[in-house]
Amino acid sequence: MDAEPNKKVKWVVPARDWYKLEDTSYTGATGYLATYFPHLLTEDCLDERTDYNSIVCNDSVVLKRVIFYNQKPFGNFSGRSVHVRRTTGTG
């Protein structure tokens, strides 16, 4: 087995996904492997782009996706950025 395997993720465009690490075989710890976004960098999520081309978060973090379906009227949301803010903490 290669002592230094290439573990970099090749994200598809647009890069916006994350993966839950169920065991320690990939990074050595459980948690999340996420696409790089600056707002994810906290004490629980570290920039590991050099090793994994990703952000690695420990398992105390919960990442969730927010999706809106069937907006009425649709034009109010079309082409607009929607910012979701934390209810606790910073960032």
Secondary structure, 3 states (H helix, E strand, C coil): CCCCCCCCCCCCCCCCCEEEECCCCCCCCCEEEECCCHHHCCCCEEEEHHHHCEEEEECCCCCCCCCCCCCCCHHHCCCCCCCCCCCCCCC
